Amino acid sequence: MWYVLNVYTVAASSTAGSDPGSARRLGQASIGLSIAGVVIIVIIVTIVVISVPYSSSSFSSCSYTYLGTCYRYKKYVDTFDYCSGERSGNYCYYD
């Protein structure tokens, strides 16, 4: 059994190296796929870099302003309710 496996191994390795046309085509396909992978990565990185400023600007938008300061939230509070931000009448402005 061991002898049969060694014969097949030798036959497979000798036929793989004896076909230069096939090896050349596989090499060219490998180079083409590598170039395509690099191009795809460059496109993805470009899209991410362009989209990050637009997504981060939505987080810093002003929903409410009080005395010239920007706040994201405005909550109705009673007279004795706690306010962690700026109180104006019955409203609390905070981030």
TAJOGI-V553347 format. One record per helix or strand of 2 or more residues. SS is the DSSP state (a for helix, b for strand). FROM is the first residue (numbers start at 1). TO is the last residue. Records with the same first field share a line. If there is no record, write none. Layout:
SS->FROM-TO  FROM-TO
//
This chain:
a->2-17  20-59
b->64-66  69-71  73-76  86-88  91-94
//
